[in-house]
Amino acid sequence: MLEQPIVQLLILLLAAVVVVAVFQRLRVPSTLGYLLVGVVLGPYTPGPVVEGHQLRLIAEFGIVFLLFTIGLNFSLPQIRALRSQVFVLGTGQVVLTTAVVGIAAWLAGLPPAAAFVVGAVFAQSSTTVISRQLTEQGEENSRHGRLGTAMSVFQDVTAVPFVIVIPALGVAAGAESIGATMGWAVLKALLAFAIVFVVGRWVLRPAFHAVAESRSAELFTLTVLLVSLAAGWTTAELGLSMAFGAFLAGMVLGETEFRHQVEAAIRPFRDVLLGLFFVGIGMLFDLRSLPDIWLVAVGGALVLMLVKIVLVAGLVRASGIETMTAWQTGLMLAVGGEFGFAVLAIALGSGVIADATGQVALASVLLSIVLAPLLIRHNHAIAAWLTPARGQRSDEAPAATTAGLAADLSGHVIICGYGRIGQSIANFLDEEDIPYVALDLDASRVREAHLAGEPVYYGDASDRTVLESVGIANSRLLVIGHHDLPAALAVLDAVRNLRPGLPVMVRATDESQVDKLREAGATEVVPETLEAALMITAHALLLLDVPLARVLRRIQQQRTGRYQLLKEFIRGDAPYLDEDAPAVERVHPVVLPERSGAVGKTIGELELPGVTVTALVRKGERHLDPPVGTRLEPGDVLVLFGPDADVHRSEDSLLGR
């Protein structure tokens, strides 16, 4: 009976539900619960045994999806900005930890090859444990959180050379053979990088635009799964890890406006499969060997954590980062890593390390995984204790290298729906230099707004994960600017579960919806019409502490100026159901190619009858109302405003059509 796959699956799920529920009630990291389930259901303990081979095969996809998700938050520009820290610090940590631990193991009596393996295993840190624990604590976007996560991801990449070198040690290969193997591995990694990025830039963005325009959540999720696994398969075919390819694909999508919705789609699969991965790790541990090795295993775990804490903190501090953050980063990276298990398994299979030594290393890493979440949870208190008072600095502000990310904003406004009213509010917020981020499901509108340099992302605002990813925890106000009543109620429900005290303003079609929206938790409900858009903006500015006199002055300016800001909107594919007649004026961004006759001219020299240049986007920076003397360069984006026909004529003129 117990050998039937369905029975084993039921036993596994029952044990996981019970143990994880108890651990969560006790506020113990759920990762430890999954490890305990693996130990209990493994082959080395009495009671029911679940077949581990098939489980581990499926659970490996959890690591793939994890690295894909992390890639979304570490796009290429961010990696470039962090390269002086992550590459130097990551390489230094891996090399130094491998050397220090390896030499200590060799002095303790291990053969040189086995000592090298132990050092390589101890050098890895668990991106899974670190990112999961930081997310639970709400510290994933802190400076030490992003630096530690980036360094752990880089460690995962450095595991690839270890995977190549260790089997060569098993056959006593010469230095020349190992060097050639390493060189070939580097070439394959560069080839994988090129394939994923070239295909990603030319295929992924258009593909996701096409999928988003279908407005099918099912199709969007299927596409996300296909992209992440296809990228992993590509690198696996090149002899590298699947996780490396998934990370590269995530980096590509992290530069697009779809990254928040992509993360929301992949998250349920990632969390479940990661749980299974840790169950599989727990099954590897032989409790029967514990009486003989427990003292050595405890010593190994302490060496692993202390060496990494001191080395990482020293390297981070030497790079010029303050002492407090250095200690916090070291405490996070003290944990052993899942890629260390992969390295250990290869070493055991190649005969480089004895079974008894392998069990000690496995027990040491497992013990560090048990203890490290506690260090991460209390990283601030421990770091404060280790840091002199003059070296402590508040880490509430995000790192400079992450500025511009929606999730790192603080005191910002979240606009749900980027139609006419949403854009009207955004225009006024721009005038007041108040940061905002907008969500919309019209792929065409999002594409044009993103091109115009506006912080607009494709995402379902009723999805709690999406709201978390755009920084709802640190926002000051949320505005629902669309007129879809069921969708507005769903957003209110999600907001009230995440931030019960957050002010929420909602647009309503008419008075009949006001009571229902207020009962659902709306702070302010304003019926539509053009004047309603003006009133929503006035309320929003007042809630954001803009002086009343200034608000009244701006409202009066708009009335005397025939509602100029309220007319500047980007048209998407969806019809404008909030208007009695189609709009005759619009905002439209135009990218200037090198062949454009406008290149080299000033804005004032352009002949654009009936059209106004409202903004200039250059090298990713948006400049409102650019001076007429600004000289244009290739790649500049001119944001045009005017009647439809005039805008099209001006675009043709600028592009030389």
C-alpha positions as CSV (number, residue, x, y, z in Angstrom):
1,M,0.0,0.0,0.0
2,L,2.7,2.5,1.0
3,E,4.6,1.8,-2.2
4,Q,1.9,3.3,-4.3
5,P,2.9,6.8,-5.6
6,I,-0.4,8.4,-4.7
7,V,-0.1,7.1,-1.1
8,Q,3.4,8.4,-0.8
9,L,2.4,11.8,-2.2
10,L,-0.5,12.0,0.3
11,I,1.8,11.1,3.2
12,L,4.3,13.7,2.1
13,L,1.7,16.5,1.7
14,L,0.1,15.6,5.1
15,A,3.4,15.7,6.9
16,A,4.4,19.0,5.2
17,V,1.0,20.7,6.0
18,V,1.1,19.6,9.6
19,V,4.8,20.4,10.3
20,V,4.9,23.7,8.4
21,A,1.7,24.9,10.0
22,V,3.1,24.2,13.5
23,F,6.4,25.9,12.6
24,Q,4.6,29.0,11.3
25,R,2.5,29.1,14.4
26,L,5.7,29.0,16.5
27,R,7.3,31.6,14.1
28,V,10.1,29.3,13.1
29,P,11.2,29.5,9.5
30,S,9.2,27.1,7.3
31,T,12.5,25.9,5.6
32,L,13.4,24.1,8.8
33,G,10.0,22.4,8.8
34,Y,10.6,21.0,5.3
35,L,14.0,19.7,6.3
36,L,12.4,17.9,9.3
37,V,9.8,16.3,7.0
38,G,12.6,15.0,4.8
39,V,14.4,13.5,7.8
40,V,11.3,11.9,9.1
41,L,10.2,10.4,5.7
42,G,13.8,9.5,4.6
43,P,15.2,6.0,4.4
44,Y,17.3,6.4,7.6
45,T,14.5,6.8,10.1
46,P,11.8,4.3,11.2
47,G,8.3,4.7,9.8
48,P,6.9,5.4,6.4
49,V,9.5,6.1,3.7
50,V,8.9,8.3,0.6
51,E,10.9,7.6,-2.5
52,G,13.4,10.4,-2.8
53,H,14.7,10.1,-6.4
54,Q,11.5,11.3,-8.2
55,L,10.9,13.9,-5.5
56,R,14.4,15.4,-6.0
57,L,14.0,15.4,-9.7
58,I,10.9,17.5,-9.5
59,A,12.2,19.7,-6.6
60,E,15.2,20.8,-8.7
61,F,12.8,23.0,-10.6
62,G,12.3,24.9,-7.4
63,I,15.9,26.2,-7.6
64,V,15.3,27.0,-11.3
65,F,12.3,29.1,-10.5
66,L,14.0,30.7,-7.5
67,L,17.0,31.9,-9.6
68,F,14.5,33.1,-12.3
69,T,12.7,35.2,-9.7
70,I,16.0,36.6,-8.4
71,G,17.0,37.5,-11.9
72,L,13.9,39.6,-12.2
73,N,15.1,41.8,-9.4
74,F,18.7,42.0,-10.7
75,S,18.4,43.3,-14.2
76,L,21.6,43.9,-16.3
77,P,21.8,47.7,-15.4
78,Q,21.6,46.9,-11.7
79,I,24.3,44.1,-12.0
80,R,26.4,46.7,-13.9
81,A,26.0,49.2,-11.1
82,L,26.8,46.5,-8.5
83,R,29.8,45.0,-10.4
84,S,32.5,46.7,-8.4
85,Q,31.0,45.3,-5.3
86,V,29.3,42.0,-6.2
87,F,32.0,40.6,-8.5
88,V,34.9,41.6,-6.3
89,L,33.2,40.7,-3.0
90,G,31.6,37.5,-4.3
91,T,34.9,36.2,-5.8
92,G,36.9,37.2,-2.8
93,Q,34.4,35.5,-0.4
94,V,34.3,32.2,-2.4
95,V,38.1,32.1,-2.9
96,L,39.0,33.0,0.7
97,T,36.4,30.7,2.3
98,T,37.5,27.8,0.1
99,A,41.2,28.5,0.9
100,V,40.8,29.0,4.7
101,V,38.4,26.1,5.3
102,G,40.3,23.8,2.9
103,I,43.7,24.5,4.6
104,A,42.1,23.9,8.0
105,A,40.6,20.6,6.8
106,W,44.0,19.6,5.3
107,L,45.8,20.4,8.6
108,A,43.1,18.3,10.3
109,G,44.2,15.2,8.3
110,L,42.1,15.2,5.1
111,P,43.7,14.5,1.7
112,P,44.3,17.7,-0.3
113,A,41.5,16.9,-2.8
114,A,38.9,16.1,-0.1
115,A,40.0,19.3,1.8
116,F,39.4,21.3,-1.3
117,V,35.9,19.8,-1.7
118,V,35.0,20.7,1.9
119,G,36.2,24.2,1.4
120,A,34.2,24.5,-1.8
121,V,31.0,23.1,-0.1
122,F,31.4,25.5,2.9
123,A,31.9,28.5,0.5
124,Q,28.4,28.3,-0.9
125,S,25.5,30.2,0.7
126,S,21.8,29.4,0.3
127,T,20.1,31.9,-1.9
128,T,16.9,30.1,-1.1
129,V,17.2,30.5,2.7
130,I,18.5,34.1,2.5
131,S,15.8,35.4,0.1
132,R,13.0,33.5,1.7
133,Q,13.9,34.7,5.2
134,L,14.4,38.3,4.1
135,T,11.1,38.3,2.3
136,E,9.3,37.1,5.5
137,Q,11.0,39.9,7.4
138,G,10.3,42.5,4.8
139,E,14.1,43.2,4.4
140,E,14.5,42.0,0.8
141,N,14.9,45.6,-0.5
142,S,17.2,46.8,2.3
143,R,20.8,47.6,1.4
144,H,22.3,44.6,3.2
145,G,19.4,42.4,1.9
146,R,20.1,43.3,-1.8
147,L,23.9,43.1,-1.4
148,G,23.8,39.8,0.4
149,T,21.3,38.3,-2.1
150,A,23.4,39.5,-5.0
151,M,26.6,38.0,-3.5
152,S,24.8,34.6,-2.9
153,V,23.6,34.6,-6.5
154,F,27.1,35.2,-7.6
155,Q,28.2,32.2,-5.5
156,D,25.7,30.1,-7.3
157,V,27.4,31.0,-10.5
158,T,30.8,30.1,-9.1
159,A,29.5,26.7,-8.2
160,V,29.7,25.8,-12.0
161,P,33.6,25.8,-12.1
162,F,33.6,23.6,-8.9
163,V,31.2,21.1,-10.6
164,I,33.7,20.9,-13.5
165,V,36.9,20.7,-11.5
166,I,35.9,18.2,-8.8
167,P,35.3,15.2,-11.2
168,A,38.7,15.9,-12.7
169,L,40.2,15.6,-9.3
170,G,38.7,12.2,-9.0
171,V,40.7,10.9,-11.9
172,A,43.8,12.7,-10.8
173,A,43.8,14.9,-13.9
174,G,46.8,17.2,-14.5
175,A,46.8,20.9,-14.2
176,E,46.7,21.4,-18.0
177,S,43.6,19.2,-18.3
178,I,41.8,21.1,-15.6
179,G,42.8,24.4,-17.1
180,A,41.5,23.4,-20.5
181,T,38.2,22.1,-19.0
182,M,37.8,25.4,-17.1
183,G,38.5,27.4,-20.2
184,W,35.9,25.5,-22.1
185,A,33.4,26.0,-19.3
186,V,33.9,29.8,-19.4
187,L,33.4,29.8,-23.2
188,K,30.1,27.9,-22.8
189,A,29.0,30.3,-20.0
190,L,29.6,33.3,-22.3
191,L,27.8,31.5,-25.2
192,A,24.8,30.9,-22.9
193,F,24.9,34.5,-21.8
194,A,24.8,35.7,-25.4
195,I,22.1,33.3,-26.5
196,V,19.7,34.1,-23.6
197,F,20.2,37.9,-23.9
198,V,20.1,38.1,-27.7
199,V,17.0,35.9,-27.9
200,G,15.5,37.7,-24.8
201,R,15.9,41.2,-26.2
202,W,14.5,40.4,-29.6
203,V,11.9,37.8,-28.7
204,L,10.7,38.0,-25.1
205,R,9.5,41.6,-24.9
206,P,7.4,41.4,-28.1
207,A,6.1,37.9,-27.1
208,F,5.0,39.1,-23.7
209,H,3.3,42.1,-25.3
210,A,1.4,39.8,-27.6
211,V,0.4,37.5,-24.6
212,A,-0.6,40.5,-22.4
213,E,-2.9,41.8,-25.1
214,S,-4.9,38.6,-24.9
215,R,-5.7,39.5,-21.3
216,S,-5.5,35.8,-20.3
217,A,-4.0,35.1,-16.9
218,E,-3.7,31.4,-17.9
219,L,-1.8,32.1,-21.1
220,F,0.5,34.6,-19.3
221,T,1.4,32.0,-16.6
222,L,2.0,29.3,-19.2
223,T,4.3,31.7,-21.1
224,V,6.3,32.5,-17.9
225,L,6.8,28.7,-17.2
226,L,7.9,28.2,-20.8
227,V,10.4,31.0,-20.8
228,S,12.0,30.0,-17.5
229,L,12.3,26.3,-18.3
230,A,13.4,26.9,-21.9
231,A,16.3,29.2,-20.7
232,G,17.2,26.5,-18.2
233,W,17.2,23.8,-20.8
234,T,19.5,26.0,-23.0
235,T,22.2,26.2,-20.4
236,A,21.8,22.6,-19.4
237,E,22.4,21.5,-23.0
238,L,25.6,23.5,-22.9
239,G,26.7,21.5,-19.8
240,L,25.9,24.3,-17.3
241,S,23.2,24.4,-14.6
242,M,19.5,25.0,-15.5
243,A,19.4,27.6,-12.7
244,F,22.0,29.7,-14.4
245,G,19.9,29.9,-17.6
246,A,16.8,30.8,-15.6
247,F,18.7,33.5,-13.8
248,L,19.7,35.0,-17.1
249,A,16.1,34.9,-18.5
250,G,14.9,36.6,-15.3
251,M,17.5,39.4,-15.8
252,V,16.2,40.0,-19.3
253,L,12.6,40.2,-18.1
254,G,13.6,42.3,-15.1
255,E,14.3,45.2,-17.5
256,T,10.7,45.1,-18.9
257,E,7.4,46.5,-17.6
258,F,6.2,42.9,-17.0
259,R,8.5,41.9,-14.2
260,H,6.0,42.4,-11.4
261,Q,3.3,40.3,-13.0
262,V,5.9,37.7,-14.1
263,E,7.0,37.3,-10.5
264,A,3.4,37.0,-9.3
265,A,2.7,34.2,-11.9
266,I,5.8,32.1,-11.0
267,R,5.7,32.6,-7.2
268,P,3.2,29.7,-6.3
269,F,5.2,27.2,-8.3
270,R,8.5,28.4,-6.8
271,D,7.4,28.2,-3.2
272,V,5.9,24.7,-3.5
273,L,8.9,23.3,-5.4
274,L,11.4,24.9,-3.1
275,G,9.6,23.2,-0.1
276,L,10.0,19.9,-1.9
277,F,13.7,20.6,-2.5
278,F,14.3,21.0,1.2
279,V,12.4,17.8,1.9
280,G,14.7,16.0,-0.5
281,I,17.8,17.5,1.3
282,G,16.5,16.2,4.6
283,M,16.2,12.7,3.2
284,L,19.9,12.6,2.5
285,F,20.8,12.9,6.2
286,D,21.6,9.5,8.0
287,L,20.5,9.9,11.6
288,R,22.3,6.6,12.4
289,S,25.7,8.3,11.9
290,L,24.8,11.2,14.2
291,P,26.1,9.7,17.5
292,D,29.5,9.2,16.0
293,I,29.8,12.5,14.1
294,W,27.7,15.0,16.0
295,L,30.6,16.7,17.8
296,V,32.6,17.1,14.6
297,A,29.5,18.3,12.7
298,V,28.8,21.0,15.3
299,G,32.4,22.1,15.1
300,G,32.2,22.1,11.3
301,A,29.0,24.2,11.4
302,L,30.6,26.7,13.8
303,V,33.7,27.0,11.6
304,L,31.5,27.4,8.5
305,M,29.4,30.2,10.0
306,L,32.2,32.1,11.9
307,V,34.7,32.0,9.0
308,K,32.0,33.3,6.5
309,I,30.7,36.0,8.9
310,V,34.2,37.4,9.6
311,L,35.4,37.1,6.0
312,V,32.3,38.6,4.4
313,A,32.1,41.4,7.0
314,G,35.8,42.2,6.5
315,L,35.5,42.3,2.7
316,V,32.4,44.4,2.7
317,R,33.9,46.9,5.2
318,A,37.1,47.1,3.1
319,S,35.0,48.0,0.1
320,G,34.0,51.2,1.9
321,I,30.5,50.2,3.1
322,E,29.7,51.1,6.7
323,T,30.4,48.6,9.6
324,M,26.7,48.0,10.4
325,T,25.8,46.9,6.9
326,A,29.0,44.8,6.7
327,W,28.1,42.7,9.8
328,Q,24.5,42.4,8.6
329,T,25.7,41.1,5.2
330,G,28.1,38.6,6.9
331,L,25.4,37.3,9.2
332,M,23.1,36.6,6.1
333,L,25.8,34.8,4.2
334,A,26.8,32.5,7.1
335,V,24.3,29.8,6.0
336,G,25.5,26.8,3.9
337,G,24.0,26.5,0.4
338,E,22.0,24.1,-1.7
339,F,24.7,24.2,-4.4
340,G,27.1,23.0,-1.8
341,F,25.0,19.8,-1.6
342,A,25.3,19.5,-5.4
343,V,29.1,19.9,-5.2
344,L,29.2,17.3,-2.3
345,A,27.1,14.8,-4.3
346,I,29.4,15.0,-7.3
347,A,32.5,14.6,-5.1
348,L,31.0,11.5,-3.5
349,G,30.1,10.0,-6.9
350,S,33.6,10.7,-8.2
351,G,35.3,9.2,-5.2
352,V,37.1,12.4,-4.3
353,I,35.7,12.4,-0.7
354,A,34.9,9.4,1.6
355,D,31.3,8.7,2.7
356,A,32.1,9.3,6.3
357,T,33.6,12.7,5.6
358,G,30.6,13.5,3.3
359,Q,28.1,12.8,6.1
360,V,30.1,15.2,8.4
361,A,30.0,17.9,5.7
362,L,26.3,17.3,5.0
363,A,25.5,17.5,8.7
364,S,27.5,20.7,9.2
365,V,25.8,22.4,6.3
366,L,22.3,21.2,7.5
367,L,23.1,22.5,11.0
368,S,24.1,25.9,9.5
369,I,20.8,25.9,7.6
370,V,19.0,25.3,10.9
371,L,20.8,28.1,12.8
372,A,21.3,30.7,10.0
373,P,17.7,31.8,9.7
374,L,17.9,32.8,13.4
375,L,20.9,34.9,12.6
376,I,19.2,36.5,9.6
377,R,16.1,37.2,11.7
378,H,18.1,39.0,14.4
379,N,20.7,40.4,12.1
380,H,20.1,44.0,13.1
381,A,20.4,43.3,16.8
382,I,23.5,41.2,16.5
383,A,25.2,43.7,14.1
384,A,24.3,46.6,16.4
385,W,26.0,44.7,19.3
386,L,29.1,44.1,17.2
387,T,29.3,47.6,15.8
388,P,30.5,50.6,17.8
389,A,27.9,53.4,18.2
390,R,29.7,55.7,15.7
391,G,29.7,53.0,13.0
392,Q,25.9,52.4,13.2
393,R,23.7,54.0,10.5
394,S,20.1,53.6,9.8
395,D,19.5,51.2,6.9
396,E,16.0,52.1,6.2
397,A,16.8,54.0,3.0
398,P,17.4,51.8,0.0
399,A,20.9,51.6,-1.6
400,A,21.8,54.1,-4.2
401,T,22.4,51.3,-6.6
402,T,18.7,50.3,-6.4
403,A,17.3,53.8,-6.9
404,G,14.5,53.9,-9.5
405,L,13.1,50.4,-8.7
406,A,9.4,50.5,-8.0
407,A,9.7,48.2,-5.1
408,D,12.3,50.5,-3.4
409,L,10.2,53.6,-3.5
410,S,9.1,55.1,-0.2
411,G,6.3,57.6,0.4
412,H,5.1,57.1,-3.1
413,V,1.6,56.8,-4.7
414,I,0.3,53.6,-6.4
415,I,-2.0,54.3,-9.3
416,C,-4.2,51.3,-10.3
417,G,-5.3,51.8,-13.9
418,Y,-3.3,54.2,-16.2
419,G,-6.2,55.5,-18.4
420,R,-7.2,59.1,-18.7
421,I,-7.8,59.7,-15.0
422,G,-4.7,57.7,-13.8
423,Q,-2.5,59.7,-16.1
424,S,-4.1,63.0,-15.0
425,I,-3.2,62.2,-11.4
426,A,0.3,61.2,-12.5
427,N,0.8,64.5,-14.3
428,F,0.0,66.5,-11.2
429,L,2.2,64.2,-9.0
430,D,5.1,64.9,-11.5
431,E,4.4,68.6,-11.1
432,E,4.8,68.2,-7.3
433,D,7.8,65.9,-7.5
434,I,5.9,63.2,-5.7
435,P,7.0,59.7,-6.7
436,Y,4.5,57.2,-8.0
437,V,4.2,53.9,-9.8
438,A,1.3,52.8,-11.9
439,L,-0.2,49.4,-12.9
440,D,-2.3,48.6,-15.9
441,L,-3.3,45.6,-18.0
442,D,-3.4,47.4,-21.4
443,A,-0.1,46.1,-22.9
444,S,-0.1,48.8,-25.6
445,R,-0.6,51.6,-23.2
446,V,2.0,50.3,-20.8
447,R,4.5,49.9,-23.7
448,E,4.1,53.5,-24.8
449,A,4.1,54.9,-21.3
450,H,7.3,52.9,-20.4
451,L,8.9,54.2,-23.6
452,A,8.0,57.8,-22.6
453,G,10.0,57.2,-19.3
454,E,7.0,56.9,-17.0
455,P,7.0,54.3,-14.1
456,V,4.2,52.2,-15.5
457,Y,4.2,48.4,-15.2
458,Y,2.0,45.6,-16.6
459,G,0.3,44.0,-13.6
460,D,-3.0,43.0,-12.0
461,A,-3.5,45.4,-9.0
462,S,-5.8,42.9,-7.3
463,D,-2.9,40.4,-7.0
464,R,-1.3,40.8,-3.5
465,T,2.1,39.8,-4.8
466,V,2.0,42.5,-7.5
467,L,1.1,45.1,-4.8
468,E,3.9,44.0,-2.6
469,S,6.4,44.2,-5.5
470,V,5.5,47.9,-6.1
471,G,6.1,48.8,-2.5
472,I,2.7,49.0,-0.9
473,A,4.3,48.5,2.5
474,N,6.0,51.9,2.1
475,S,3.4,53.8,0.0
476,R,1.4,56.8,1.2
477,L,-1.6,56.5,-1.0
478,L,-3.3,54.2,-3.5
479,V,-5.6,55.5,-6.2
480,I,-7.9,53.3,-8.2
481,G,-8.4,55.2,-11.5
482,H,-10.4,52.8,-13.5
483,H,-14.2,52.3,-13.5
484,D,-14.4,48.5,-13.2
485,L,-16.4,48.0,-10.0
486,P,-15.6,44.2,-9.5
487,A,-11.9,44.9,-10.1
488,A,-11.9,47.8,-7.7
489,L,-13.6,45.7,-5.0
490,A,-10.9,43.0,-5.5
491,V,-8.1,45.6,-5.2
492,L,-9.7,47.0,-2.0
493,D,-9.8,43.5,-0.5
494,A,-6.1,42.9,-1.3
495,V,-5.1,46.3,0.1
496,R,-7.1,45.9,3.3
497,N,-5.3,42.6,3.9
498,L,-1.9,44.0,3.3
499,R,-2.2,47.6,4.6
500,P,-5.4,48.2,6.5
501,G,-4.5,51.8,7.3
502,L,-3.4,52.9,3.8
503,P,-5.6,55.7,2.4
504,V,-7.3,54.5,-0.8
505,M,-9.1,56.8,-3.3
506,V,-11.5,55.2,-5.8
507,R,-13.1,56.5,-9.0
508,A,-16.8,55.6,-9.3
509,T,-19.1,55.6,-12.4
510,D,-22.0,57.2,-10.5
511,E,-23.4,57.7,-7.0
512,S,-24.9,54.2,-6.9
513,Q,-21.5,52.7,-6.3
514,V,-20.3,55.1,-3.6
515,D,-21.7,53.2,-0.6
516,K,-20.6,49.8,-1.8
517,L,-17.0,51.0,-2.3
518,R,-16.9,52.8,1.1
519,E,-18.1,49.6,2.8
520,A,-15.3,47.7,1.0
521,G,-12.8,50.1,2.6
522,A,-12.3,53.0,0.3
523,T,-11.2,56.2,2.0
524,E,-12.5,58.5,-0.7
525,V,-14.9,57.8,-3.5
526,V,-15.3,60.3,-6.4
527,P,-17.7,59.9,-9.3
528,E,-16.3,60.4,-12.8
529,T,-16.5,63.2,-15.4
530,L,-13.7,65.6,-16.2
531,E,-14.2,67.7,-13.1
532,A,-14.1,64.5,-11.1
533,A,-10.6,63.8,-12.3
534,L,-9.7,67.3,-11.1
535,M,-11.2,66.6,-7.7
536,I,-9.4,63.3,-7.3
537,T,-6.1,65.0,-8.0
538,A,-6.9,67.8,-5.5
539,H,-7.8,65.2,-2.8
540,A,-4.6,63.2,-3.6
541,L,-2.4,66.3,-3.3
542,L,-4.0,67.3,0.0
543,L,-3.5,63.8,1.5
544,L,0.1,64.0,0.4
545,D,0.5,67.2,2.5
546,V,0.7,69.7,-0.4
547,P,-0.5,73.1,1.0
548,L,-4.1,73.9,0.3
549,A,-3.3,77.2,-1.3
550,R,-1.0,75.6,-3.8
551,V,-3.6,72.9,-4.6
552,L,-6.3,75.6,-5.2
553,R,-3.9,77.6,-7.4
554,R,-3.1,74.5,-9.5
555,I,-6.7,73.6,-9.9
556,Q,-7.5,77.2,-11.0
557,Q,-4.6,77.1,-13.5
558,Q,-6.1,74.0,-15.0
559,R,-9.5,75.5,-15.3
560,T,-8.3,78.6,-16.9
561,G,-5.9,76.6,-19.1
562,R,-8.8,74.4,-20.4
563,Y,-7.6,71.3,-18.4
564,Q,-4.3,71.0,-20.3
565,L,-2.9,68.3,-18.0
566,L,-6.1,66.3,-18.0
567,K,-5.9,66.1,-21.8
568,E,-2.4,64.7,-21.9
569,F,-3.0,60.9,-22.0
570,I,-1.6,57.9,-23.7
571,R,-4.0,55.8,-25.7
572,G,-3.9,52.0,-25.4
573,D,-5.7,49.4,-27.4
574,A,-8.7,49.3,-25.0
575,P,-11.6,51.7,-25.9
576,Y,-12.1,54.7,-23.7
577,L,-15.3,53.7,-22.0
578,D,-14.9,56.7,-19.6
579,E,-15.7,59.2,-22.4
580,D,-18.8,60.0,-24.3
581,A,-16.8,60.5,-27.5
582,P,-13.3,59.4,-28.7
583,A,-10.5,61.7,-27.6
584,V,-9.1,64.1,-30.2
585,E,-5.9,64.8,-28.4
586,R,-3.3,62.4,-27.2
587,V,0.3,62.0,-25.9
588,H,2.6,59.9,-28.1
589,P,6.4,59.1,-27.6
590,V,8.6,59.1,-30.7
591,V,12.2,57.6,-30.7
592,L,14.6,59.5,-32.9
593,P,16.8,57.2,-35.1
594,E,20.2,58.3,-36.3
595,R,18.7,59.0,-39.8
596,S,16.2,61.5,-38.4
597,G,16.4,65.0,-39.8
598,A,15.7,66.3,-36.2
599,V,19.0,64.9,-34.9
600,G,21.4,67.9,-34.4
601,K,18.6,70.4,-34.3
602,T,17.2,72.2,-31.2
603,I,13.6,71.6,-30.1
604,G,12.8,75.2,-31.1
605,E,14.0,74.5,-34.7
606,L,11.5,71.7,-35.2
607,E,8.5,72.3,-37.3
608,L,5.7,70.6,-35.4
609,P,2.5,72.5,-36.2
610,G,-0.3,72.0,-33.6
611,V,2.0,69.8,-31.4
612,T,3.8,70.5,-28.1
613,V,6.9,68.6,-26.8
614,T,5.9,67.9,-23.2
615,A,8.9,65.8,-22.2
616,L,12.3,64.5,-23.4
617,V,13.6,61.1,-22.4
618,R,17.4,60.8,-22.8
619,K,19.4,57.8,-21.5
620,G,16.5,56.7,-19.3
621,E,16.0,60.1,-17.6
622,R,12.7,62.0,-18.2
623,H,12.8,65.8,-18.5
624,L,9.5,67.7,-18.4
625,D,9.0,70.8,-20.5
626,P,12.6,70.6,-22.0
627,P,14.1,74.0,-23.0
628,V,13.6,75.0,-26.7
629,G,17.4,75.3,-27.0
630,T,17.9,71.6,-26.2
631,R,19.9,70.0,-29.1
632,L,18.6,66.5,-30.0
633,E,20.6,63.3,-30.2
634,P,20.1,59.8,-31.7
635,G,18.0,57.7,-29.3
636,D,16.2,60.6,-27.7
637,V,12.5,60.1,-27.1
638,L,10.3,63.1,-27.7
639,V,6.9,63.0,-26.0
640,L,4.4,64.8,-28.3
641,F,1.0,66.2,-27.3
642,G,-1.7,67.4,-29.7
643,P,-4.5,66.4,-31.9
644,D,-4.3,62.9,-33.3
645,A,-3.8,64.0,-36.9
646,D,-1.1,66.6,-36.0
647,V,0.7,64.1,-33.8
648,H,0.8,61.5,-36.7
649,R,2.1,64.1,-39.2
650,S,4.8,65.3,-36.7
651,E,5.9,61.7,-36.1
652,D,6.2,61.1,-39.9
653,S,8.2,64.3,-40.2
654,L,10.6,63.3,-37.3
655,L,11.1,59.8,-38.7
656,G,11.6,61.0,-42.3
657,R,8.6,59.0,-43.6
